[in-house]
Amino acid sequence: MKNTRISLAIFAVAACLGHTTLAAPTLHSLAHLGTSHDLLWPTSNSFASAFDPSGGYVQTSGSEEIVGPDRNGDERTTTYGGFASANASYGMLKTSISASLTNTFYNTANAANDIPHIYVGAGQATFTDTLRFVGSFLLPTFKVRYTYFVHGDVTGEAYGALSVKIGTNNSETLFVNSDDGPLIAQYFTTTTYELNPMLSHDLRTNFLAGFQEDTKFLADGSDLSGSADFSSTITMTSIEMFDENNNPFYDFTIVADSGTIYPAHNAVPEPATIIATGFGLLVCLRRRKQRRG
């Protein structure tokens, strides 16, 4: 069930931001709390929301009471509330959500009376950029891959979701929830993608800290809560390049349309460093042999 809720929430909140042209550098940040009686976006009742088209820090908080009949026809009052925040910059995203849902109920007749049964909370941040790869020996057959570090904590029914889209390729995603936590500290590396003839890539990175529950799948009178705090950041840590034989290639630089300096993995170890490292390993091996002797 957790993965189902995650998929629905990501699609919904991403739709809220609209479809931007990947070639233009953009930043978005969104904090949202709302309810709905269907799976469409926007939700029928966004009772707390904040959005910044420039990726600045946004936060929102609030609560709402929903009254309606449960499966037995008895009237119940559900309380839903929480706090969400988001902040976006190129190469780094920060989001959080904390939400609680008490005394849930569901009745098939409630949707016709505009009584919600879906509760959504989200902190979402996005950056979009075009990266141009420059080098004397670059070829369109070369490939690039990206690595991110995901750092935060997740409890209860909340989750985190990283989505990376390179050019016109399908998005790659990473989901984390309380089964992976509470502490989340892991790397996510994309597959490798061939450069286009222009030696460039459009890059869209989105991270969502979310909470979504559908009372249709919960027993009446249920209480749930959760938090996902990724304000410690989602960071792009490395961009690697490989030649047509999948060997690492280092002779390149990255020029981003946004002007951002991304962490390119283009430093070849100096010969002196390699020699020193090898010497150090020999010393360690010699000491171990002496100890064994």
C-alpha positions as CSV (number, residue, x, y, z in Angstrom):
1,M,0.0,0.0,0.0
2,K,2.8,2.4,0.8
3,N,4.2,2.3,-2.8
4,T,0.7,2.9,-4.2
5,R,0.2,6.0,-2.1
6,I,3.6,7.3,-3.1
7,S,2.9,6.9,-6.8
8,L,-0.4,8.7,-6.6
9,A,1.1,11.6,-4.6
10,I,4.0,12.2,-6.8
11,F,1.9,12.3,-10.0
12,A,-0.6,14.6,-8.3
13,V,1.9,17.1,-6.9
14,A,4.1,17.1,-10.0
15,A,1.0,18.0,-12.1
16,C,0.4,21.0,-9.9
17,L,3.7,22.4,-10.9
18,G,2.9,22.1,-14.6
19,H,5.1,20.9,-17.5
20,T,8.1,23.3,-17.8
21,T,10.4,23.4,-20.8
22,L,13.5,21.5,-19.7
23,A,15.8,23.8,-21.7
24,A,15.1,26.7,-19.4
25,P,16.7,26.7,-15.9
26,T,13.9,26.8,-13.4
27,L,13.4,26.4,-9.6
28,H,10.1,25.5,-7.9
29,S,9.2,24.9,-4.2
30,L,5.8,23.9,-2.9
31,A,4.3,23.2,0.5
32,H,0.8,21.8,0.6
33,L,-1.9,20.3,2.8
34,G,-5.3,19.3,1.3
35,T,-8.1,16.7,1.0
36,S,-9.9,15.1,-1.9
37,H,-12.6,12.7,-2.8
38,D,-10.9,11.5,-5.9
39,L,-7.4,10.9,-7.3
40,L,-7.3,13.9,-9.5
41,W,-5.2,17.0,-8.9
42,P,-5.7,19.7,-7.7
43,T,-7.3,18.4,-4.5
44,S,-10.8,19.6,-3.9
45,N,-9.7,21.4,-0.8
46,S,-6.3,22.9,-0.4
47,F,-6.6,24.4,3.1
48,A,-3.0,25.3,3.4
49,S,-0.6,25.9,0.6
50,A,2.5,28.0,-0.4
51,F,4.4,28.1,-3.7
52,D,7.4,29.9,-4.9
53,P,8.2,29.8,-8.7
54,S,11.8,30.8,-7.9
55,G,12.5,28.0,-5.4
56,G,12.6,30.1,-2.3
57,Y,11.8,28.7,1.1
58,V,8.1,28.1,1.6
59,Q,6.2,26.6,4.5
60,T,2.6,26.0,5.4
61,S,0.7,24.6,8.3
62,G,-2.9,24.1,9.3
63,S,-5.6,21.7,10.2
64,E,-9.2,20.8,9.2
65,E,-12.1,18.8,10.6
66,I,-14.2,16.6,8.2
67,V,-17.6,15.4,9.4
68,G,-19.5,12.6,7.8
69,P,-21.0,9.1,8.1
70,D,-18.8,6.0,8.5
71,R,-19.5,2.5,7.0
72,N,-22.1,1.9,9.6
73,G,-23.8,5.3,9.0
74,D,-22.6,6.7,12.3
75,E,-21.4,10.3,12.2
76,R,-17.7,10.8,12.8
77,T,-15.3,13.8,12.9
78,T,-11.9,13.3,11.3
79,T,-9.1,15.8,12.1
80,Y,-6.3,16.3,9.7
81,G,-3.4,18.7,10.0
82,G,0.3,19.2,9.7
83,F,3.3,21.2,8.5
84,A,5.2,21.2,5.2
85,S,8.2,23.1,3.9
86,A,10.4,23.2,0.7
87,N,13.4,25.0,-0.7
88,A,15.1,24.6,-4.1
89,S,18.5,25.5,-5.4
90,Y,20.5,24.1,-8.3
91,G,22.1,20.9,-7.2
92,M,20.4,20.9,-3.8
93,L,16.8,20.3,-2.6
94,K,15.3,20.5,0.9
95,T,11.8,19.4,1.9
96,S,9.8,18.3,4.9
97,I,6.3,17.1,6.0
98,S,4.7,16.3,9.3
99,A,1.1,15.3,9.4
100,S,-1.5,13.5,11.5
101,L,-4.9,12.0,10.8
102,T,-7.3,11.0,13.6
103,N,-10.6,9.2,13.8
104,T,-10.9,8.3,10.1
105,F,-14.1,7.2,8.4
106,Y,-15.3,6.1,5.0
107,N,-18.7,5.7,3.3
108,T,-19.3,5.0,-0.4
109,A,-22.0,7.7,-0.5
110,N,-19.6,10.5,0.8
111,A,-18.0,11.4,-2.5
112,A,-21.4,12.4,-3.9
113,N,-21.8,14.8,-1.0
114,D,-18.2,16.2,-1.5
115,I,-16.9,14.6,1.6
116,P,-13.2,13.7,1.1
117,H,-11.6,10.4,1.9
118,I,-8.0,11.2,0.6
119,Y,-5.7,13.3,2.7
120,V,-2.5,14.7,1.2
121,G,0.5,16.6,2.6
122,A,3.6,17.4,0.6
123,G,6.8,19.5,0.6
124,Q,8.2,19.4,-2.9
125,A,11.3,21.1,-4.5
126,T,12.5,20.9,-8.1
127,F,15.4,22.2,-10.2
128,T,15.7,22.0,-13.9
129,D,18.8,22.9,-15.9
130,T,20.6,22.2,-19.1
131,L,24.2,20.9,-18.8
132,R,26.7,21.3,-21.7
133,F,29.7,19.1,-21.7
134,V,32.9,20.6,-23.1
135,G,36.2,18.8,-24.0
136,S,38.6,18.4,-26.8
137,F,38.0,14.6,-27.3
138,L,34.3,14.3,-26.5
139,L,32.1,12.3,-28.8
140,P,28.3,11.8,-28.9
141,T,28.9,8.1,-28.1
142,F,30.1,9.1,-24.6
143,K,27.9,8.5,-21.6
144,V,27.1,10.4,-18.4
145,R,25.6,9.4,-15.1
146,Y,24.6,11.3,-12.0
147,T,24.8,10.5,-8.3
148,Y,22.8,12.1,-5.5
149,F,23.0,11.8,-1.7
150,V,19.7,11.5,0.1
151,H,19.8,12.5,3.7
152,G,17.0,12.8,6.2
153,D,14.7,10.8,8.5
154,V,11.3,9.2,8.0
155,T,8.7,8.0,10.5
156,G,5.2,6.6,10.5
157,E,3.2,6.8,7.2
158,A,5.4,9.5,5.6
159,Y,7.8,9.0,2.8
160,G,10.4,10.6,0.5
161,A,10.6,10.3,-3.3
162,L,13.5,11.4,-5.6
163,S,12.8,11.7,-9.3
164,V,15.5,12.4,-11.9
165,K,14.7,12.9,-15.6
166,I,17.5,13.2,-18.2
167,G,16.5,14.6,-21.5
168,T,13.6,12.8,-23.0
169,N,14.4,9.6,-21.2
170,N,12.0,8.1,-18.6
171,S,12.3,9.4,-15.0
172,E,14.3,7.3,-12.5
173,T,12.9,7.2,-9.0
174,L,14.0,6.4,-5.5
175,F,11.4,5.8,-2.7
176,V,12.2,5.7,1.0
177,N,9.8,5.2,3.8
178,S,9.8,4.3,7.5
179,D,10.8,0.7,6.5
180,D,14.1,2.2,5.4
181,G,14.6,4.5,8.4
182,P,14.1,6.2,10.5
183,L,17.5,7.6,9.4
184,I,18.0,7.9,5.7
185,A,21.6,8.4,4.4
186,Q,22.1,6.8,1.0
187,Y,23.4,7.4,-2.5
188,F,21.3,7.1,-5.6
189,T,23.1,6.8,-9.0
190,T,21.2,6.9,-12.3
191,T,21.9,4.7,-15.3
192,T,24.3,6.0,-17.9
193,Y,22.9,8.1,-20.8
194,E,24.5,8.8,-24.1
195,L,25.2,12.4,-24.9
196,N,23.1,13.9,-27.7
197,P,24.8,15.4,-30.8
198,M,24.9,18.8,-29.1
199,L,26.9,17.3,-26.2
200,S,24.3,18.4,-23.7
201,H,21.7,17.0,-21.3
202,D,18.5,18.5,-20.0
203,L,18.3,17.6,-16.3
204,R,15.2,17.7,-14.0
205,T,15.5,16.7,-10.4
206,N,12.5,16.6,-8.0
207,F,12.2,15.6,-4.4
208,L,9.0,15.2,-2.5
209,A,8.5,14.6,1.2
210,G,4.9,13.3,1.4
211,F,2.0,12.0,3.4
212,Q,-1.0,10.5,1.7
213,E,-3.8,8.3,3.2
214,D,-7.0,7.0,1.6
215,T,-9.6,6.1,4.3
216,K,-11.2,3.7,1.8
217,F,-8.4,1.3,2.8
218,L,-8.5,2.1,6.6
219,A,-10.7,0.8,9.3
220,D,-13.1,3.4,10.7
221,G,-11.7,5.2,13.7
222,S,-8.0,4.8,12.7
223,D,-5.3,7.2,13.8
224,L,-2.2,7.7,11.7
225,S,0.7,10.1,11.6
226,G,4.1,10.5,10.0
227,S,7.0,12.8,9.3
228,A,9.7,13.0,6.6
229,D,12.4,15.6,7.3
230,F,14.8,16.0,4.4
231,S,15.8,19.6,5.3
232,S,19.3,18.2,5.7
233,T,19.3,18.2,1.9
234,I,19.1,16.1,-1.2
235,T,22.4,16.9,-3.0
236,M,23.9,16.1,-6.4
237,T,27.3,14.8,-5.4
238,S,28.9,13.6,-8.7
239,I,28.6,13.7,-12.5
240,E,30.7,11.0,-14.2
241,M,31.5,10.5,-17.8
242,F,32.5,7.3,-19.7
243,D,33.8,6.6,-23.2
244,E,32.3,4.2,-25.8
245,N,34.1,1.3,-24.1
246,N,32.6,2.3,-20.7
247,N,36.0,3.5,-19.4
248,P,36.0,6.6,-17.1
249,F,36.7,9.8,-19.0
250,Y,38.1,12.8,-17.2
251,D,38.9,15.4,-19.8
252,F,35.7,17.4,-19.7
253,T,34.1,20.4,-18.0
254,I,30.4,21.3,-17.5
255,V,28.8,24.5,-18.5
256,A,25.3,24.9,-17.0
257,D,22.7,27.3,-18.4
258,S,21.9,28.3,-14.8
259,G,25.6,29.2,-14.2
260,T,25.8,26.6,-11.5
261,I,29.1,24.8,-10.9
262,Y,28.2,21.1,-10.6
263,P,30.4,18.5,-9.0
264,A,32.0,17.0,-12.1
265,H,34.1,13.8,-11.5
266,N,36.8,15.0,-13.9
267,A,40.0,14.9,-11.7
268,V,42.6,12.4,-12.7
269,P,44.9,11.4,-9.7
270,E,48.3,12.9,-9.9
271,P,51.2,10.4,-10.6
272,A,52.8,11.3,-7.3
273,T,49.5,10.6,-5.5
274,I,49.3,7.2,-7.1
275,I,52.9,6.4,-6.2
276,A,52.4,7.6,-2.6
277,T,49.2,5.5,-2.3
278,G,50.9,2.4,-3.6
279,F,53.9,3.0,-1.3
280,G,51.5,3.3,1.7
281,L,49.8,0.0,0.8
282,L,53.2,-1.7,0.6
283,V,54.2,-0.4,4.0
284,C,50.9,-1.7,5.5
285,L,51.4,-5.1,3.9
286,R,55.0,-5.3,5.1
287,R,54.0,-4.4,8.7
288,R,51.3,-7.1,8.6
289,K,53.9,-9.7,7.5
290,Q,56.3,-8.6,10.2
291,R,53.5,-9.0,12.8
292,R,52.6,-12.4,11.6
293,G,56.3,-13.4,11.7
